[in-house]
Amino acid sequence: MNNQIELYGANTGNSLRAAIALEEARIAYTACRLDLYAQEHRGPAYLALNPAGKVPTLIDHGTSPALVINQSNAIIQYADSIAPGKLAPAQPGPVRTRVIDRYFYFVTDVIAPSHAAFFLHQAGQDKAAAIIDLRVIEQLTYAESFLTGEFMAGEQFSMADISAFTIARAFRDRLEWKELPQLSRWFDSVEARPAVQRGLNAFKDA
Ligand SMILES: N[C@@H](CCC(=O)N[C@@H](CS)C(=O)NCC(=O)O)C(=O)O
Protein backbone atom coordinates (compact mmCIF):
# COMPACT_ATOMS: atom_id res chain seq x y z
CA MET A 1 0.00 0.00 0.00
CA ASN A 2 1.54 3.33 -1.10
CA ASN A 3 -1.07 5.67 0.32
CA GLN A 4 -3.13 5.79 3.45
CA ILE A 5 -6.26 5.77 1.29
CA GLU A 6 -7.19 2.75 -0.85
CA LEU A 7 -10.04 2.77 -3.34
CA TYR A 8 -11.34 -0.66 -4.35
CA GLY A 9 -13.28 -0.62 -7.59
CA ALA A 10 -13.74 -1.68 -11.16
CA ASN A 11 -14.41 -0.03 -14.49
CA THR A 12 -17.98 0.92 -13.54
CA GLY A 13 -19.72 4.29 -13.24
CA ASN A 14 -19.90 4.17 -9.44
CA SER A 15 -16.20 3.35 -9.06
CA LEU A 16 -15.13 5.91 -11.67
CA ARG A 17 -17.20 8.63 -9.96
CA ALA A 18 -15.31 8.00 -6.72
CA ALA A 19 -11.91 7.91 -8.48
CA ILE A 20 -12.60 11.16 -10.36
CA ALA A 21 -13.59 12.85 -7.09
CA LEU A 22 -10.33 11.80 -5.40
CA GLU A 23 -8.33 12.94 -8.43
CA GLU A 24 -10.10 16.29 -8.68
CA ALA A 25 -9.71 16.83 -4.93
CA ARG A 26 -5.98 15.95 -5.30
CA ILE A 27 -6.21 13.30 -2.60
CA ALA A 28 -3.50 10.64 -2.87
CA TYR A 29 -4.88 7.10 -3.03
CA THR A 30 -4.06 3.64 -4.26
CA ALA A 31 -6.54 2.20 -6.76
CA CYS A 32 -7.15 -1.50 -6.08
CA ARG A 33 -8.80 -3.06 -9.12
CA LEU A 34 -11.27 -5.89 -8.60
CA ASP A 35 -12.12 -8.26 -11.44
CA LEU A 36 -15.91 -8.47 -11.26
CA TYR A 37 -16.01 -11.27 -13.87
CA ALA A 38 -13.72 -13.32 -11.63
CA GLN A 39 -16.09 -12.51 -8.72
CA GLU A 40 -13.29 -10.86 -6.73
CA HIS A 41 -15.92 -8.61 -5.14
CA ARG A 42 -17.63 -11.71 -3.71
CA GLY A 43 -14.55 -13.15 -1.97
CA PRO A 44 -14.41 -13.20 1.85
CA ALA A 45 -11.68 -10.54 2.13
CA TYR A 46 -13.69 -7.99 0.15
CA LEU A 47 -17.03 -8.98 1.72
CA ALA A 48 -15.50 -8.18 5.11
CA LEU A 49 -15.11 -4.60 3.83
CA ASN A 50 -18.32 -4.40 1.85
CA PRO A 51 -20.87 -7.07 2.89
CA ALA A 52 -23.11 -6.13 -0.07
CA GLY A 53 -20.32 -7.19 -2.46
CA LYS A 54 -20.54 -3.95 -4.45
CA VAL A 55 -17.91 -1.55 -5.70
CA PRO A 56 -16.52 0.93 -4.84
CA THR A 57 -15.17 0.85 -1.30
CA LEU A 58 -12.78 3.39 0.16
CA ILE A 59 -10.56 2.62 3.16
CA ASP A 60 -8.76 5.40 4.97
CA HIS A 61 -6.01 3.77 7.03
CA GLY A 62 -5.08 7.17 8.44
CA THR A 63 -7.96 7.08 10.91
CA SER A 64 -8.17 4.85 13.94
CA PRO A 65 -9.92 2.55 13.44
CA ALA A 66 -9.61 2.63 9.63
CA LEU A 67 -12.60 4.28 8.00
CA VAL A 68 -14.51 2.21 5.45
CA ILE A 69 -16.97 3.87 3.04
CA ASN A 70 -19.17 1.78 0.74
CA GLN A 71 -21.21 4.33 -1.22
CA SER A 72 -19.69 6.17 -4.18
CA ASN A 73 -21.58 9.33 -3.30
CA ALA A 74 -20.46 9.14 0.33
CA ILE A 75 -16.88 8.85 -0.96
CA ILE A 76 -17.43 12.09 -2.90
CA GLN A 77 -18.72 13.74 0.30
CA TYR A 78 -15.69 12.45 2.21
CA ALA A 79 -13.33 13.82 -0.45
CA ASP A 80 -15.07 17.19 -0.14
CA SER A 81 -14.70 17.09 3.66
CA ILE A 82 -10.94 16.35 3.67
CA ALA A 83 -10.06 18.63 0.73
CA PRO A 84 -12.45 21.56 1.17
CA GLY A 85 -12.99 23.84 -1.80
CA LYS A 86 -12.00 21.40 -4.56
CA LEU A 87 -15.39 19.77 -5.22
CA ALA A 88 -17.62 22.60 -3.96
CA PRO A 89 -17.08 26.03 -2.42
CA ALA A 90 -15.82 25.45 1.12
CA GLN A 91 -18.06 28.14 2.61
CA PRO A 92 -21.78 27.58 3.15
CA GLY A 93 -23.90 29.90 1.01
CA PRO A 94 -25.91 30.07 -2.19
CA VAL A 95 -23.15 28.85 -4.51
CA ARG A 96 -22.39 25.79 -2.39
CA THR A 97 -26.10 25.10 -2.01
CA ARG A 98 -26.57 25.18 -5.79
CA VAL A 99 -23.72 22.70 -6.18
CA ILE A 100 -25.40 20.33 -3.70
CA ASP A 101 -28.78 20.85 -5.37
CA ARG A 102 -27.47 19.95 -8.84
CA TYR A 103 -25.35 17.13 -7.45
CA PHE A 104 -28.45 15.52 -5.92
CA TYR A 105 -30.40 16.06 -9.13
CA PHE A 106 -27.99 13.75 -10.95
CA VAL A 107 -27.68 11.29 -8.05
CA THR A 108 -31.39 10.87 -7.38
CA ASP A 109 -33.17 11.83 -10.61
CA VAL A 110 -30.74 10.38 -13.14
CA ILE A 111 -28.25 7.85 -11.69
CA ALA A 112 -30.68 6.07 -9.34
CA PRO A 113 -33.32 5.41 -12.04
CA SER A 114 -30.60 4.28 -14.46
CA HIS A 115 -29.62 1.61 -11.90
CA ALA A 116 -33.27 0.57 -11.63
CA ALA A 117 -33.45 0.22 -15.43
CA PHE A 118 -30.29 -1.90 -15.38
CA PHE A 119 -31.84 -4.33 -12.88
CA LEU A 120 -35.12 -4.47 -14.80
CA HIS A 121 -33.15 -5.26 -17.94
CA GLN A 122 -31.26 -8.03 -16.14
CA ALA A 123 -34.59 -9.44 -14.95
CA GLY A 124 -35.80 -9.62 -18.55
CA GLN A 125 -38.20 -6.69 -18.11
CA ASP A 126 -36.95 -4.90 -21.21
CA LYS A 127 -40.11 -2.86 -21.81
CA ALA A 128 -40.11 -1.45 -18.30
CA ALA A 129 -36.35 -0.85 -18.49
CA ALA A 130 -36.78 1.10 -21.74
CA ILE A 131 -39.41 3.37 -20.16
CA ILE A 132 -37.05 4.23 -17.30
CA ASP A 133 -34.09 4.67 -19.64
CA LEU A 134 -36.16 7.14 -21.65
CA ARG A 135 -36.84 9.07 -18.46
CA VAL A 136 -33.09 9.09 -17.71
CA ILE A 137 -32.40 10.51 -21.18
CA GLU A 138 -35.08 13.19 -20.65
CA GLN A 139 -33.55 14.13 -17.30
CA LEU A 140 -30.07 14.37 -18.84
CA THR A 141 -31.47 16.45 -21.69
CA TYR A 142 -33.05 18.79 -19.14
CA ALA A 143 -29.56 19.48 -17.76
CA GLU A 144 -28.90 21.60 -20.86
CA SER A 145 -30.82 24.30 -18.96
CA PHE A 146 -28.35 24.15 -16.04
CA LEU A 147 -25.46 25.21 -18.26
CA THR A 148 -25.81 28.97 -18.14
CA GLY A 149 -22.20 29.04 -16.92
CA GLU A 150 -19.21 26.90 -17.71
CA PHE A 151 -20.13 24.06 -15.37
CA MET A 152 -23.24 22.32 -14.01
CA ALA A 153 -23.53 24.58 -11.00
CA GLY A 154 -21.90 27.80 -12.19
CA GLU A 155 -18.37 28.82 -13.04
CA GLN A 156 -16.51 26.37 -10.82
CA PHE A 157 -16.01 22.66 -11.49
CA SER A 158 -17.78 20.71 -8.73
CA MET A 159 -19.16 17.39 -7.55
CA ALA A 160 -22.25 18.19 -9.67
CA ASP A 161 -20.05 17.83 -12.76
CA ILE A 162 -18.71 14.51 -11.52
CA SER A 163 -22.14 12.99 -10.95
CA ALA A 164 -23.42 14.43 -14.26
CA PHE A 165 -20.40 13.38 -16.30
CA THR A 166 -20.31 9.72 -15.30
CA ILE A 167 -23.98 9.17 -16.14
CA ALA A 168 -23.86 11.29 -19.33
CA ARG A 169 -20.86 9.18 -20.40
CA ALA A 170 -22.86 6.00 -19.82
CA PHE A 171 -25.64 7.38 -22.05
CA ARG A 172 -23.40 9.17 -24.56
CA ASP A 173 -24.57 7.02 -27.49
CA ARG A 174 -28.22 7.73 -26.73
CA LEU A 175 -28.25 11.52 -26.33
CA GLU A 176 -29.18 13.90 -29.17
CA TRP A 177 -25.94 15.83 -28.91
CA LYS A 178 -26.69 18.05 -31.94
CA GLU A 179 -29.69 19.46 -30.05
CA LEU A 180 -27.67 19.94 -26.88
CA PRO A 181 -24.95 22.48 -27.66
CA GLN A 182 -24.22 23.44 -24.06
CA LEU A 183 -24.22 19.86 -22.81
CA SER A 184 -21.98 18.91 -25.69
CA ARG A 185 -19.48 21.70 -24.95
CA TRP A 186 -19.56 20.89 -21.23
CA PHE A 187 -19.08 17.15 -21.80
CA ASP A 188 -16.00 17.66 -23.98
CA SER A 189 -14.44 20.10 -21.52
CA VAL A 190 -15.03 17.82 -18.50
CA GLU A 191 -13.77 14.78 -20.38
CA ALA A 192 -10.57 16.66 -21.29
CA ARG A 193 -9.69 17.48 -17.68
CA PRO A 194 -6.47 15.68 -16.69
CA ALA A 195 -7.89 14.64 -13.30
CA VAL A 196 -11.00 13.23 -14.97
CA GLN A 197 -8.81 11.26 -17.37
CA ARG A 198 -6.76 9.89 -14.48
CA GLY A 199 -9.98 8.87 -12.69
CA LEU A 200 -11.32 7.18 -15.83
CA ASN A 201 -8.09 5.19 -16.09
CA ALA A 202 -7.91 4.23 -12.40
CA PHE A 203 -9.36 0.74 -12.89
CA LYS A 204 -8.38 0.01 -16.47
CA ASP A 205 -7.09 -3.50 -17.20
CA ALA A 206 -3.35 -3.74 -16.71
N1 LIG B 1 -25.15 2.75 -4.38
C1 LIG B 1 -23.87 2.12 -4.64
C2 LIG B 1 -24.05 1.17 -5.82
C3 LIG B 1 -22.88 0.26 -6.00
C4 LIG B 1 -23.11 -0.71 -7.15
O1 LIG B 1 -24.25 -1.07 -7.50
N2 LIG B 1 -22.02 -1.17 -7.76
C5 LIG B 1 -22.10 -2.08 -8.87
C6 LIG B 1 -21.21 -1.61 -10.02
S1 LIG B 1 -21.74 -0.09 -10.72
C7 LIG B 1 -21.57 -3.44 -8.46
O2 LIG B 1 -20.76 -3.54 -7.58
N3 LIG B 1 -22.01 -4.48 -9.15
C8 LIG B 1 -21.48 -5.79 -8.97
C9 LIG B 1 -22.49 -6.75 -8.47
O3 LIG B 1 -23.57 -6.35 -8.01
O4 LIG B 1 -22.19 -7.95 -8.52
C10 LIG B 1 -22.82 3.21 -4.94
O5 LIG B 1 -23.19 4.28 -5.44
O6 LIG B 1 -21.65 3.00 -4.66
The ligand as an SDF file (V2000), in Angstrom:
LIG
                    3D

 20 19  0  0  0  0  0  0  0  0999 V2000
  -25.1530    2.7450   -4.3830 N   0  0  0  0  0  0  0  0  0  0  0  0
  -23.8710    2.1210   -4.6390 C   0  0  0  0  0  0  0  0  0  0  0  0
  -24.0510    1.1680   -5.8210 C   0  0  0  0  0  0  0  0  0  0  0  0
  -22.8760    0.2570   -5.9970 C   0  0  0  0  0  0  0  0  0  0  0  0
  -23.1150   -0.7060   -7.1490 C   0  0  0  0  0  0  0  0  0  0  0  0
  -24.2540   -1.0660   -7.4950 O   0  0  0  0  0  0  0  0  0  0  0  0
  -22.0170   -1.1660   -7.7600 N   0  0  0  0  0  0  0  0  0  0  0  0
  -22.0980   -2.0800   -8.8720 C   0  0  0  0  0  0  0  0  0  0  0  0
  -21.2070   -1.6130  -10.0250 C   0  0  0  0  0  0  0  0  0  0  0  0
  -21.7420   -0.0920  -10.7210 S   0  0  0  0  0  0  0  0  0  0  0  0
  -21.5720   -3.4400   -8.4620 C   0  0  0  0  0  0  0  0  0  0  0  0
  -20.7580   -3.5430   -7.5800 O   0  0  0  0  0  0  0  0  0  0  0  0
  -22.0110   -4.4820   -9.1540 N   0  0  0  0  0  0  0  0  0  0  0  0
  -21.4820   -5.7940   -8.9710 C   0  0  0  0  0  0  0  0  0  0  0  0
  -22.4920   -6.7510   -8.4670 C   0  0  0  0  0  0  0  0  0  0  0  0
  -23.5710   -6.3460   -8.0110 O   0  0  0  0  0  0  0  0  0  0  0  0
  -22.1910   -7.9550   -8.5190 O   0  0  0  0  0  0  0  0  0  0  0  0
  -22.8210    3.2080   -4.9450 C   0  0  0  0  0  0  0  0  0  0  0  0
  -23.1900    4.2790   -5.4380 O   0  0  0  0  0  0  0  0  0  0  0  0
  -21.6500    3.0020   -4.6630 O   0  0  0  0  0  0  0  0  0  0  0  0
  1  2  1  0
  2  3  1  0
  2 18  1  0
  3  4  1  0
  4  5  1  0
  5  6  2  0
  5  7  1  0
  7  8  1  0
  8  9  1  0
  8 11  1  0
  9 10  1  0
 11 12  2  0
 11 13  1  0
 13 14  1  0
 14 15  1  0
 15 16  2  0
 15 17  1  0
 18 19  2  0
 18 20  1  0
M  END
$$$$
